[in-house]
């Protein structure tokens, strides 16, 4: 039997026998690691330790000390839930039960359950965990599996689609119960230290409204009770900061059923925030030399065929016929920008050419995945595309990364950085991809950033550097990105005239400083808990007259502050109630005016954190507010600056 070579996380290579499993690789590294192996990551995919490896594979061994271990444990917790459910409700029919970022879920049919039933199911789960059943991986023939699950249309569909061609297939068994599954799982049910069922919802099988409606039960699991308690505490905080809840309170946006799923409507306060975000990006784009362009929402599918989107993205597009021609709502802005570039005649001296657009795009996400602004059908990207000479790549990528870093610093967001490499579904040859990945890696290595690799997570047309930001609750979200593309210029036959008077192919860089406005807006709402920085706040200052006698002076003060978003509170309320109302509305500054202020020609200033300063000159306050706008200050600091 010949040997194959695999690559380890440190870049070193290891020779192992052909047909070796992940566990075999671990034992080749060392017997201790072999004994501790729980699962493996092969080319970015989490797999069972029994999974075979192939020549050239990138291998990572997963132990109980690995980040991936919690995902494996939660997958096993999903099985514990399913076994417990069928003990309580033998008629329950199982569909799928994967781990998630926060826990797990299982989709089931044939049973009507509610959250009131969780206690009984959790009691059975506790018995299964306490029994510490061994979790065994078994292989059965496809024929036997189809016979075993002949009464379960969901499992037979999986066998006919996802597991098509596999024979034998894997099942995992614990005690007298087992489930069709690829794994991986922990060694025994007793490794699940703590768990809790969280919520319940209705979903369609495969996210398709034409399919059966199933019940989805969400849960979570950890190695210890203390970790579970910390998670539940954070979850309660997250509920208070949920962007959908805050949006209702602040009248930011809505997604009514009548308009369609995943299609947000922005109300005046929400549009105010979006406009400020757009203006900020416009300033950065202008400083970086971008030309603003605009492209339509719909194109003939011939354009998407030329760009490669039709072949690789067709299932996610909204397509329709007009006069016997097929059109599609644009899922991305890049083909339109490439076409604009193609309309010109360019010299090497003209490059780089930089285009920017606040481009609305449409992607047909599964309805079950739609949630507020985090995942929508219609969203806007602060898109930019650069057409550069090969010798300009690194400088331009660095400039884009500098812009992204500035955005993240402005909003006080922590960031992690990853190089996302070639996905399974992609266009272009190996040489092109290797060159693109190598150049992005070179930029990252020359930076001061810590970064990792996301194998197989690149765009279908090229690798990318992904920036993920962390909000106030420690949750990570996809956001800004910079992507290198050698393929689209080739597909569109884009050229420029070089110094040698010959035609040359430009390189295309895709970039977004926010990602999508919708997801970035969601993150900001939850990160700030609705307490937006002064320059972003829909209402920046509210003037509170102590009595109706001071209304005239209140409006004069409003006029002096007219360059900002200012309202006068003229409702018949006590000043205490007016302050509470402004606080509940998350207004950064309250200006209180009464007889003393009117006589002195001054104002009293309160911020939303209940700090107060009296006898303030209005002009001084205006100067300070201008500074907060210019400097993009994160928190109101007029009162605290004075106190310090």
DOPA-658240 format. One record per residue: x, y, z of N, C-alpha, C in turn. Coordinates in steps of 0.1 Angstrom, whole numbers, plus 5000, padded with zeros to 4 digits. Atoms other than C-alpha are relative to their C-alpha. Example, Ala and Ser with C-alpha at 12.3 -4.5 7.8 and 13.67 -1.06 7.14 Angstrom:
DOPA-658240
500949885000512349555078500950125000 499149895000513749895071499250115008 
This chain:
DOPA-658240
500949885000500050005000500950125000 499249885001501450344990499650105011 500249904990501750645013499450124993 500549875005499950975010500650115010 499449894992501051315024498850105004 501049914995498751535046500850125007 499449884994499451885059499450035014 500449974987499251975096499850155002 500349864998498052305111501350095000 498849915000501652435115500750004987 499450005014502352375078500949894997 499150125002504452065083499249894993 500650115007503751755062500349875007 499950134994503151405074499749894990 500350115009503351085054499349895008 500850104994500650825063499649904989 500450105009499450505047498750044993 501249975007496850535020498849935007 501250064993493350475035500050035015 499949964986494450625069498850085004 501149914994491750785091500650115007 499549894991491951105111500649955012 499450064988492550895142501449944997 498750065004495350715124501150114999 499149885001496951055116500450045014 499749964986496751145153501049915006 499150104994498450825164501450014993 498749985006501250895138500750125006 499449884993501751235155500549965014 499650044987501851075189498949925007 501050094994500050805210499150085010 500949924991498751065235498950074993 500949935008497151265208499049904994 500850115005495750945193498949975010 501050044990494050855226499050115003 500849894997492651205230499150044988 500849955012491151235195498649985001 501550005000487451315194499550004986 500449985013487151425158501150064992 498949935008489051595130499450104991 500449905010488851885106500949974987 499350035013489751785070499650104990 500249905010490052065045498850095004 501049904994487852285068498749945004 501250064997485152025073500249915013 500050084988484451875108499549864997 500350145004484451495104500249915012 499850104990484351185125501549965000 498650045000487751055137500249884991 499950115009487050745116500150044985 500049965014486850945084501349994993 498750025007489550865058500550144995 499349885005492051135047500549974986 499550025014493251195012501350074998 498749945002496551294997499850154998 500149865001497151665001499150075010 501049954991494551705028500650095011 499649924988494851975055499349955012 500550074989494351805088500250075013 499949954986493551925123499349905009 500650094990492951695152499250075011 500949944990490051775175500149925013 500150064987490351695212499050085009 500949934991488351805242500550145004 499449864998490652115243499850094988 500149925012489852225208498750085000 501249915002487352505198498949924995 501150075007485452255177499349905010 500650104991484852025207498650035004 501349974995481852215219498949974989 500950035011480252175184499749855000 500250155000480751795186499149975012 500850034988479351785222498550044997 501449955002476251985211499349914990 500650095010475651755181499649875008 500450124992475651465206498850045009 501149964992473251665228498750004992 501250005009470851695198499549855000 500450145000470851305197499449965013 500650034986470251295235498550055000 501349945000467251525230499149914991 500850085008465951315201499649875006 500350124993466250995221499050025011 501049974990464451155250498650034995 501349965006461751295228499249874996 500750125004460950955214499749905012 500450074988460850805249498750055005 501349944995458151055259498949994989 500950005011456551065224500449904990 499550105009457250735206499550034985 500549985013455250865176500850114993 499349895006457651155170500949954988 499250045011459351135136501150104998 498849924999462851275134500450044986 499549955013464151495105501550025001 498649974999467551665111500250075014 499749934987469351785143501450045001 498649965000472551975137500450095012 499549904990474752175162499950144993 500049865004474552555159501050085008 499049924993476752845170499750015015 500449994986474752865203499549875006 500550134994473652505208499749904989 500450105010471652275186498550024998 501550015001468152215172499749874994 500450135007466151915160498650034994 501349995006463351925135499249875001 500850124998460551675142498650024994 501450015005457151575128499249905008 500950104994454151375140499750015014 500349984986453951525174499850155003 500349874996452451835189500550035014 499449974987454651975216500250155002 499949864997455052305233501150015011 499049984990457552465258499649945013 500550064988455352335286500549855001 499650145000456551985276501549985002 498550014999460252065280500449935013 499550064988460451965316500049845000 500150155001459351605309501149954991 499050055010461751575279501450025007 498749974994464651735299500349895011 499850104990464051475327500549874994 499550125007464551195302501450024995 498649965004467651375288501049985011 499250014988469051385323500349855003 499850144998468551015327501049944990 499150055010470350945294501450055002 498749954997473251165303500649935012 499550064988473551015338500449854997 499750145003473550665323501349984992 498749995007476650765303500149894989 500050105011475750545273501250034990 499049995011478650485248499350044987 500549965013478050655215500849934989 499250085009479050415188499650034985 500149985014479550475151499949864993 500250125007478150195129499850034985 500349995014478150145092499049894995 501050095005475149995075499950024985 500149985014474449925039498850094996 501049905004472350175020498649934999 501250075001469749905014499449985014 500550024987469449825051499550135006 500449874995469250195059498750054995 501349975007466450255034498949925006 501150084993464549965050499750045014 500249964986465150085085499250135001 500649874999463850435077498950014989 501050005011461150335051498750085004 501249924996458450505073500450145004 499649864997460450825077500550074987 499749955013460351025045501150105000 498949904999462851285058501349934999 498850075000465551025064500249934986 499950075013464850845031500450114990 499649895009465151185013501550035002 498549974997468551245030500849894993 499350115006469650895019500050014985 500049995015468550974983500750124995 499449875004470151324982501450025006 498749974994472851415007500949895000 499250124999474051065011500049924987 500050085012473550964975501449954996 498750065004476250734963500849945011 499350064989477450644998499449865003 500450134997477350285006501349925005 501049994990477650195034499850155005 500249874993476250495054500249985015 499850014986476850575090498850035008 501049974989474550565120500750015013 499449994986475250655156499049945010 500850074990473950435184500350035014 499849994985473450495221498949935007 501050084994471750245243499249924989 500850075010468850105223499450094989 500549905009468450415201501150034990 499049955010470150525169499450094990 500449905010470050785142500950004988 499249985012471250825107500750135001 499249884997474151075110501449984995 498650015004477551155096500950035012 499249964989478751275130500750134998 499550084989481051345147499350025013 500650004986480051275183501149975010 499150034989481651255217499949855003 499950154997482550915232498749955007 501150054993479550895255499150115004 500949904997476451075266500350075013 499649944987477951145301500950124998 499149895002480351395285499250134999 500849885001477451635282499750055015 500049964986477851825315498750085004 501249924997474852065312499350034987 500849975012472052135288498750065005 501349944998468752315285499350024987 500849975011465952335260499550145001 500249854999465352695250498750054994 501249945007462552755225499549904990 500750095009460252605199499550094988 500549925011459252725164499549904989 500450085011457652605132500950044988 499149985012459752555100499549914989 500350095011459252405066501249914997 499050095004461252105056500850054989 499149945010464252225037499850154997 500349855001462952585042499150034988 500849985012460552535013498549995004 501449994996456952645018499149894994 500850115006455752364995500249875008 499750124993457152105019499250005014 500650024987455851975053500450115010 499649914989455752205083500449925012 499550084989457852075111500150085012 499749944988458452155147501550005003 498649994997461952285155500250035015 499749984986463152255191501550045001 498649954998466252465201500449975014 499450024987468552375229501450045000 498649975000472052425241500649905010 499250094992474752225259501450055002 498649964996478052275277500649895008 499350104992480652085295499750015015 500249974986479752245329498750085002 501249924996476752405347500450155000 499649864999478752725352500050064986 500049955013479252765315498550024995 501549995004475452705309499450125007 500649884993474552965336500550134994 499549885006476853215320499350034986 500649985013475353155286498550055001 501449964998471753185299499950155005 499949864996472753515316500250094988 499749925012474153645283498850004991 501250015009471053525265498950105005 501049904995468853735288500450144996 499549875004471054035281499750024985 500249995014470853965244498550024996 501449985002467053955246499750155001 500349854998467054315260500650084989 499349935011469454415232499549954986 500450055013467654225204499650124991 500249885009467554465174498650014996 501449995004463954375166499250075011 500649934989462854475201500350155001 499649864999464754795201499550084988 500549935012463654875165498550045002 501449974997460054855177499950125009 500049894991460755085206500450134994 499549885006462655335185499450044986 500749985013460455305153501150014989 498950005010463555215132499649934987 500350075012462254955108498949905003 500950114998459554695103500149914988 500150105011459054375082498649945000 501450055000455254345078499849884991 500350125008453854015065499550044986 500649975012451954195038501050044989 499049965010455154325021500949884996 499250115004456853985020501149985010 498950034990459553815041501350054996 498649955002463053955045500150124992 500049885008462054285029499750125010 500249904989462554555056499650134994 500449865003460854895055500750095011 499449914991462855175071499250125003 500849884995460955435091500950125001 499149885000462255795093501149995010 498850014992464355735124501149904995 499050105005465955425109500750054988 499449945012466555595076501050115003 499049904996468255875094501349945004 498850074996470755635109500749954987 499550055012471255465075500750114992 499449895008471855805058501350055006 498749964994474555895083501149904997 499050105003476255565078500450014985 499649995014476155615040500950134998 499249875001477555975044501449975005 498650034994480455835065500849924989 499350085010481255575038500450094988 499849915011480955845011501350085002 498949924997483556055029501349914999 498850095002485955755031500349974986 499850035014485355664995500650124992 499449895007486056014983501550025003 498649994996489256035003500949894994 499250115006490355704988500049994985 500049995015489655804952499049914993 501150085007486455614944499150094992 501149935008484055724917498749935003 501350054997480455684926499249954987 500850055011478355464902498749955005 501350054997474855334901499649904989 500450105009473555014886498549965003 501450044998469954884881499849885009 500350124991468254624903499949874993 500350125008467654384875500850004987 499250015013469754254845499449874993 500250125008469254004817500949895006 499250114994470553664828501249974991 498850015008473053684799501250055008 498949944992475053904822500549915011 499650094989474953654851500649884994 499350125006475953374827501450044997 498749965003478953574816500950025013 499349984988479953664852500349875008 499950124993479553304864499049985011 501050014989476753384889498949904996 501250085004474053204869500449855003 499650144998476052874870500249975015 499650034986477152914907499050055010 500949934991474353124922498549994997 501350005005471253044903498949975010 501050044991469352874931499750115010 500249904990469753184953499550134993 500449885007468553434926498450004998 501449985004465053574919500050024985 499950005015464553494882498550014995 501449995006461553584859500250034986 500049985014460653614823499350134996 500649885005459953934804500149994984 500050015015458953904767500949894995 499250125003460453554765501550025002 498649994996463753684779500049985015 499950024985464953574814500850115006 499349904993465953844838500249955015 499850044986467253824874500350135008 499649894990467354064904501449975004 498650024998470954124911500349955014 499650054987472453914939501350075004 498749934998475754114936500150114990 499849885008476854444922501249994990 498750005007480254334907499849984985 500150005014479054234872499650134993 500349875005477554574867501250095000 498849924999480754744878501049964989 499150055010482754524855499650044986 500549955013480554624826500250144998 499649855001481054994834501450014996 498650005003484754934833500249974985 499950055014484354754800499650104989 500449905010482755054784501150104997 499049905002485955254787501249944993 498850045006489355244771501150055010 499149974989492155234797501449984997 498650015000495855284799500549965013 499450044988498155144825500150125010 499949884991498455504838498750035007 501349974994494655514845499749925012 500350104989494755224869500850045013 501250074998493755174896498750094997 501449945002490055254887499249945011 500850054988487855244918498650054998 501449975001484055234917499449965014 500850034988481655254947498650024998 501549995002477955204950499349955013 500950054990475355174978499049914993 500850085010473954884958499149905007 501050094995470754704967500149874992 499950145006470954324960498949925007 501150094996468554034964500549864999 499650144999469253684975498949925006 501150084996466653404979500449915011 499750084988467453285014498849925003 501150094996465353005028499250085011 500849924991462453155047500349975015 499750034986463352965079501250065005 498849934996466653145079499950155002 500249854999465253495077499750045015 500149964986465553685110500350155001 499749864998465154065114500950054989 499049955009468054245097501249914998 498850085001470553965102500049924987 500150075013469353775071498750044993 501249945007467053935046500149964985 500050025015466053895009500550124993 499649885006466754255001501050075009 499149924992469854435014500950084992 499249915007472254705005501549985005 498650014997476054665003500750134997 499249885003478454955006501249954991 499150085009480154794976501150094993 498949945007483454884960500749904991 499350095008485254734931501250084993 498749935005488854824920500549914989 499450065012490454744887501550045000 498749964998494154734892501049924992 498950085006497454624876500549905011 499550104990499054314892501050065010 499049944990501854534907499450095010 500749914991499254744925499249925010 500950084991497454454943500250035014 499850004986499154464976499750145006 500249874995499054844980498550035001 501449985000495354854971499349925011 500650084990494454574994500350065014 499649934988496354745022499150125003 500849884998494455065016498549975004 501450044997491054885017500049955015 500050044986492054715050500250115010 499949894991493055045065498750075001 501449944999489555175056499149925009 500850094992487954875072500450025015 499649984986490054915104499550135005 500549874995489055285106498549995003 501550014997485355195104499849925013 500150074988485754935131500450075013 499649924988487655165154499050115003 501049894998485055445148498849955008 501250054993482255215161500449925012 499550074988484455065189499649854999 500350145002484054715175501349924999 498950095001486554435181499949924987 499950065013487654245151500949885000 499150125003489053905140500149994985 499749995014490553855106500449854995 499750135006490653535084500150014985 499850025014491853435050499149894996 500950105005489053245032500449954987 499450065012490353005006499049944991 500850045011488952834975498949905005 501150094997485452674980499949884990 500150125009484452344965499350044986 500749955012482152534940500750134996 499249885003484352784922500350004985 499649995014485552904888501450044999 498649965001489052944875500949885002 499150114999492052724873500850005013 499250014987494352604902501050115001 498949915000497152834892499550145004 500649874997494953144893499750015015 500450004985493553054928501350005009 498850004992497052974941500650145001 499449865001498353314929499250105009 500849904993495353504944500149975015 499950034986495553324978501450045005 498649974996499353374979500150155002 499949854999498953754974499350055012 500749964988496353795001500749965012 499250044989498453595024501250085003 498849914999501453815017499650135007 500449874994499454125026499749985015 500350034986498253965059501349985008 498850024993501753855068500850135002 499349874998503154205063499250105009 500749914991500454355085500349965014 499850034986500454365123498849925006 501250074995497154175125500249855003 500150144999496553835139498949944991 501050045009494753625114500049844999 500150155002493553265107499649974986 500450045013492453065078498649935001 501350075001488852965068500049924987 499850095012489452675044498649994993 501150035008486952655016498850105001 501049904998485052975026500150124991 499949885010486053204997498850014991 501149985010483753344971500349904988 499850105011483253124940501050054990 499149945009485353374920501450035005 498749974994488253424944500150005015 499850004985489753414979499750145006 500449884994488953685004500650015014 499649974986490053845037498750045007 501249974993487053845060500350065014 500049944987486654075090498849975007 501250034991484353955118500150095012 499949914988483454205145499149945011 500650054988482354135180499250115006 500949904994479454315196500250005015 499849984986479054415232499749885008 500250134993477854065242500949894996 499050105003480853895227499649914988 500550085012478953755196500850054988 499249975012480853745163499050004988 500849985012479253865130500950024988 499349975013480453855094499750154996 500149865004481054205081500850044988 499249955011483654385060500849894993 499250105007485554195034500850074989 499249965012488254235007500349884992 500050125007488253984979500850034987 499249995012490753924951499549914989 500750075011489353824917500850014987 499450015013491353704887499149954989 500950075009488353534872499050094992 501049925007485753794864500650094989 499449935011488154014844500249914988 499850105011488853704823498749974993 501450035005485153624819499450114992 500549885007484353984808501050054990 498949955010487554014787500450145002 499649864997488554334805501550014997 498649975004491754494793500450145003 499449865001494054794796501249994992 498850005008496854904775501250025008 498849994992500254844791501050104995 498949915004503455044789500649954987 499450065012504454804761499050014988 501049985010501354914741499249874997 500850125002499954554744498950005010 501250024991496654454760500449915012 499850084988496854334796498749985008 501250034992494254184820500150075014 500049944987493454394851499649895010 500550084989492854234885498950075007 501149934994489554304902500049975015 500150024985489354364940498550045004 501349974995485954344956500150045015 499949974985485454524990498850065005 501149944993482854635015500550045014 499549954988483654845045499149965012 501050054990480454745064499749864998 500650125004479454435046498750034994 501349955005475754485042499550105011 500549904990474054795058499049935010 501050064991471254565072500749935011 499450084990473554335091500850105009 499249904992475854625102499150085009 500949924992472854825114499549915011 500450094990471654515133501150005011 498950014990475054485150500150135008 499949884992475154855159498850025010 501149994991471654845174500249925012 499850094989472554555196501350045008 498749964993476154675203499850125009 500249884992474955015215498749995008 501250014993471654885229499050114996 500849885005469955165208500550135004 499449884996472055425225501150044990 499149975011473655535192500950125004 499149884998476655775192499250124995 500849885002475456135190499950034985 500049975014476356175153499049914992 500950105007474155865144498650015005 501350004993471255925168498950064991 501149945008467855975150499650145005 500349874994467056255175501250025009 498849974993470156415189499950085013 500249914988468956675214498550025001 501449964998465556725230500050115011 500149884991464757065246498849985009 501150034990462657025278499750135007 500449884992460857345290499449965013 500650044987460057325327498550035000 501549975001456657495320499750064987 500449945012454657635292500550144999 499549875000455957975302501450014993 498750015006459357865289500149954986 500150055014458157735255500750094990 499449915010459258045236501549995001 498550014999462758025250500549874995 499650135005462857655243500250004985 499949995015462157725206501250084996 498849925003464857995206501349925001 498850094998467357745220500049894988 500150095011466157495193500650064988 499549935012466957745166501550015001 498649994999470457795180500749864997 499450145002470957415177499549944987 500750055012469257385143500949924991 499250095009472257225126500049865004 500150144995471456915146498649965000 501350055000468456695149499450025014 500549954987466556875177498550015000 501449994998462956855190499750075014 500449944987461157055217498949915006 501150084993459056855242499050095005 501149904996455857055244498849935005 501250074994453556785259499850055014 500449964987451756865291500549905010 499450104990454056665315500950085009 499049954991456156735345501449994994 498650015005459856795338500649865003 499550144997460656465355499549904990 500550105010458356275331500650034987 499449975013459856465302501449944999 498650064999463356355313499949854998 500250145002462155995316499749964986 500450035014460556005282501250014991 498849985008463756135266501049895002 499150114997465755875284499549874993 500550125006463455595272500150004985 499949985014463655735237501550004995 498650015003467455705239500650134994 499549885006468056075231501450035007 498649984994471856155237500050115010 499949894991471356495252498650065002 501249924997468456675270500450145005 499849864996468457055274498850045008 501049964991466457165303500050165001 500149854999465257535303498850045008 501149944991463257715330500250155001 499949864998462958065343501450055003 498649964997466558075357500850004987 499250015012468057965324499650114990 500549905009465858205304500550145004 499549884995466858495326501550024998 498550005001470558405324500449984985 499650035014470458315287500949884999 499150125000471957975295499049884998 500750135000470857605294500649915010 499550114992471157305316500049874991 499850125009472456985299500049885008 499950144995471756625308500349914989 499950105010472956325290499249885004 500850124998471255985287500549915011 499450084989473555845314499850075014 500549934988471956095340501150095006 499149894997474956325341499450134997 500649875002474056695344501050115002 499249884999475657035339499250124999 500849885000474057365347500850134995 499449875004474657725335500949994988 499250025012475957625301499750104990 500249915011476457875273499749924988 500550085011474557755243501149994989 498950015010477457845219501049905003 499050104996479857635239499549864998 500650135002477457345237500049964985 500050025015477057385199501449964995 498650045004480857385195500449865004 499750144996481157065215499349904991 500850095008478356895195500749994986 499350015013480156985163501349915001 498850094998483256815177499649865000 500450145000481356495184499749954987 500350045013480056495149501349984991 498850005008483456565133500949885004 499150104995485356315155499349875001 500850134999482556045154500249945014 499950044986482656025192499049895003 500950114998481155695204498950035011 501049974990479455825236500050155003 500149864996478156175246500950035012 499049974989480856335267500150145004 500049864997479956695271500150025015 500149984985479056665308501249935007 498950074993481756405317501350074997 498849935003484456605299500250125010 499949894991483556905320500349965014 499850054987483456705352501549965002 498650044999486956565345501050115000 
